[in-house]
Structures are given as structure tokens and as C-alpha cells.
Amino acid sequence: MLKRWILDLAYYLDTSKSYQRRKRFFYNILEDDKNKYKKYIDLFMAILIFISVGVLIREVKHHVDDHLMFFSNYVISFIFLIEYLLRLWVNSSVSKIIVARAEHDTFLHREVNLYKAFKEVLRVKLAYMLSPMALIDLFAILPFHHELRLLRLFILFRVFKLFRYAKSFQTLSSVLATKKFEFLTLGIFAAIVIFISSVLIYVMEGNNPDSPIETLFEAIYWSIVTISTVGYGDMVPVTHEGRFVALLVITAGIAVLAFTTSLFVSAFTEKLEEIREIRTIEDVSKLKKFYLICGYENVAREVARKLSKSGSDIIVMDENVTRVEIAKKDGFTALNYNPGRVESYKKLGIDIDKNVKAILCLRENDIENVYAALTIRSISKDVYILSLLMSDVNRKKLTFAGINLSVYPQELVGLITKELVGKPVAFEVIHELRSENADVKIDELGITQRIVDNFGTVGELGNKEFRVVLLGIYKHKADRFYFNPLDETLLEVGDYLLVIGYGVFILEFEKYLHTKVKNG
């Protein structure tokens, strides 16, 4: 009967949405650094720690107010006890362990062995309770029994709890953890040197009445102070033999110091890029709305530049390290993640539906764009996705992948050709545009306020001086394209110039438009 009651309770807790929601809530505010409330909990706990330590220091030579003492000994200890129990609760799921054991035994057609289930629960919980941070949490609660004055010294363990709440300390410990073997080797070397030098200096100086080193403890103290290169000067050897030992210890101390410094430097150098990536992800998670660009090639670079000018936040994601570095040099936040992998979006730690305005798949490779679109759609069904289409035969593939809009560059050529029918423009222009290997390019130049300040009309642009042909102008207000506009056509912010020419000439012309200043 008791076994059935335990199993029913385990299944109920494991399937209860309200129970799991509450447990997940406490887990998030205690353990999840991305949770928006966790930083307030951490700050509150840090304040309690400083209050406890302040009371301990004040109590040494001054009387502490009884109410403040009660708050430190009971209230703060009780809060830490609640925190400890909550962490113990959310660390693992007892109900899941029991349910897993029940399903395992049922599958093998044998009676459910609750003894093994509880044994596993005890093992998991003890593993957490004996972890360094859990032990610190436990010791921080002991001052609750304030009648034993010795236990009040455990208040100092509350200082170590700061390591749990300060992420910088966690980052530091994770960096140093990568060099555990090297630090262990260094520690063994230093311990051997300290042991040998302590014995030697004690043998050399112990029987000399003029020597300050009279006990083995004093010899160990002297060795540690000397090898650390601190050298207080309160104890110095007086015999020649003792001074020779001191020379050896000082030399070893220099080696230990140099080795320690090199370990710290190499550890941080190796983890620096990872730390920067973590910092970048944290900055991304703080953005309210931004455009996510998958791939950073020629088209993506131009799109990112224009979006940036409009004041939009942009995040670039590309699996190619070189392209990521180019994006960073262009001033954009870029991550070396593969847009076609679900793990990349999980690492970002964002809600795509809430934080992303649109996702732009701008790889100049249709297959890569399809993979990225399929991955994104597996995460979000509603986010708007725009994709570059390099070959019209792949249009259906992109549509099936969930793309909202495909941009096919050759379609623009077709639209222009339609406008040119019956116009006095050389056939060679259209031929050059259709040629994939041609150096001649077509580009859109947006009219900004600075260009309007510099040039009032089309005739003032001077594009012929740069060997750039002006095909037409798109008037934003009229929502119409004008082929071969008159020189008197006014330029307005939001208009677009459609130009043809060699790429290098177009770049020079655009640079000229933004840098020229009219003479007063």
C-alpha cells in the first residue's frame, strides 16, 4: 500500500504542470544566469552577506544592537537555510528517479524496487551536498546556532558565497580550472621545496642560540614566506649554511612565481575568445528587437550597411571565421555560429519571436539558405524570413523551407528591361547586365539628407565624370520609377538612384556624393 502511494505521488509530481512550473521558476532565479530576476536575488544575498560580516567585525570591540544581532543570527541564517533547501530541491528530481526505476522494472516484468530508487536519490543528493559550493552554503547556515561562539566564525563562509553570486568569480574559476594539472604540478613542486627547505633550515639553525628559528613551525613559516618572495625580514638565518639554504629557496621562489604568472596568462589567453563570445551573447540577449543576418558575403554586407544607417540593431551569424572577422571590422556584432544548426540559436539564448524583427538568409548559396530556413522554422513558425535566391530553379525549395520572401537579383534586370523597351538605350547595356562574368554592375544608391544638402537636382550629380550611367530614379513619395530623369528632377530624402557602371567607379561616385560639400 505504501509502495503504491509513493509511486502515485511520484507520477503525480512528474506530470503536474503546476508543480514543474514552480520548480522551474525557483531553478531559474537561483541557477539560470539569463533569468531577468536572478541578478536581483544575487544582489539581495550579497547585501545579506556583507551585513553578516559587518556585524561580526563590529562585535569584536563594540556592542552590537540586539535587534541587529537577532537579524544577523536568525533572520539571515533562516534565509540562507531556505536558499540551501531550495537549491537541494531543484538540483535533481526525486520523482523522475522513482518513475524511471518503476518504468525500468515494469518493462522487465518484475516488481518495482523502491530500495534502488531511494538509493539513487540518496546518491544524487549527497553528491550535490558534498560539492564545494553546497558545503559553503551549509557552513554559512551554522551561525544560526549562535550559543556556540566558535560556530559564529562560520560567518566568514558567507563571504565565500559571493563566488556563487558574482559571475566574474565564476568566470575566473572556470578559466583557472582549465589548468588544473599545471597548477597541481606547481603545488607539488612548491610543497617539496617548502618541506625540504624547512627541514634543512631547522637542522642548520635550530641549535644556534642567535637564530630566531627555534621550532619546526617557525622553519615552515620562514620557508613559505621566502619562497613566496614576500620576505618579511622578521626571521633570517644567521649561519652560513642557513643562508646558503635561503639562496636556494629564493631561487626556487622566483621560478615558482614565474611559473604561476605564465599559467595565469596562458589560461586567460586560451579562454579569452570564449569569454568575449559569452559577453557578446549577453549583449545580444539584452536587445529588444534586431535583424539577424545569416551569412556575410557581398549582398549581406551591403544590406547590413544600409540597415545600420537606418538605426537598426544587427546581429551577423556565419560559420566562416574570415567572414565573421570582416563583419566585426565593419562594426557589427558577429558570431561564428552555423545558421543551419539548432545549437547555434540555443547558444544565443533569445526568444526569436519576441526579439527578432526578421531573419535575412543572405548566403550566396541556395542550399545553405534552405538549411538555415529549415532550422529556423523548426524553432519558430512565425518569424519573418527573407532569403537571397541565386538560381530560380531553387525557388520552390526555399518556399517549402518556409521562406516568406525570396529576392532574385535577376528579376531586377527583367524589370529594368521592361522599362527600357522603346527607350534609346544601347542593347549592350542589357547584355552586360545579364552576363555573370561582366565587370559592369547595377546598384541602388539611397538619397540621404547629406546628399540632398550637397545636390539639389539630378543635373548636379555629375555622374558622367565618374563614368557612371544613371538609368533612373525611384521617387519615394510618388512610389514610382522614372527612367532617364530630367536634369531638373529634384532629389528628396528616401529616393533611390539606379546606376550602371564598373563597380570601382560606382563606389567612387557614391563616396563623392557623401563627401562633397557645396561652396557657400
Salt bridges, closest charged atoms under 4 A:
ASP8 OD1 - ARG4 NH1 3.46
ASP14 OD1 - LYS96 NZ 3.32
GLU31 OE2 - ARG87 NH1 2.83
ASP33 OD1 - LYS38 NZ 3.37
ASP33 OD2 - LYS167 NZ 3.98
ASP42 OD2 - LYS38 NZ 2.76
GLU59 OE2 - ARG149 NH1 3.76
GLU59 OE2 - ARG152 NH2 2.61
ASP65 OD2 - HIS67 ND1 3.38
GLU83 OE2 - ARG87 NH2 3.00
GLU83 OE1 - LYS161 NZ 2.79
ASP105 OD1 - ARG101 NH1 3.22
ASP105 OD1 - HIS104 ND1 3.45
ASP105 OD1 - ARG110 NE 3.29
GLU111 OE2 - LYS3 NZ 2.71
GLU120 OE2 - ARG123 NH2 2.69
ASP137 OD1 - LYS161 NZ 2.79
ASP137 OD2 - ARG164 NH2 2.54
GLU147 OE2 - HIS146 ND1 3.72
GLU270 OE2 - LYS179 NZ 3.03
GLU273 OE2 - LYS328 NZ 3.78
GLU274 OE1 - LYS271 NZ 2.95
GLU282 OE2 - LYS167 NZ 2.56
GLU282 OE1 - ARG279 NH1 3.43
GLU297 OE1 - ARG363 NE 2.80
GLU302 OE2 - ARG305 NH2 2.25
GLU302 OE2 - LYS306 NZ 3.89
ASP318 OD2 - ARG323 NE 2.79
GLU319 OE2 - ARG363 NH1 2.80
ASP330 OD2 - ARG301 NE 2.76
GLU343 OE1 - ARG341 NE 3.83
ASP392 OD1 - ARG395 NH2 2.84
GLU411 OE2 - ARG395 NH2 2.67
GLU492 OE1 - LYS475 NZ 3.09
GLU492 OE2 - LYS477 NZ 3.58
ASP495 OD2 - LYS475 NZ 2.76
GLU510 OE2 - ARG305 NH2 3.32
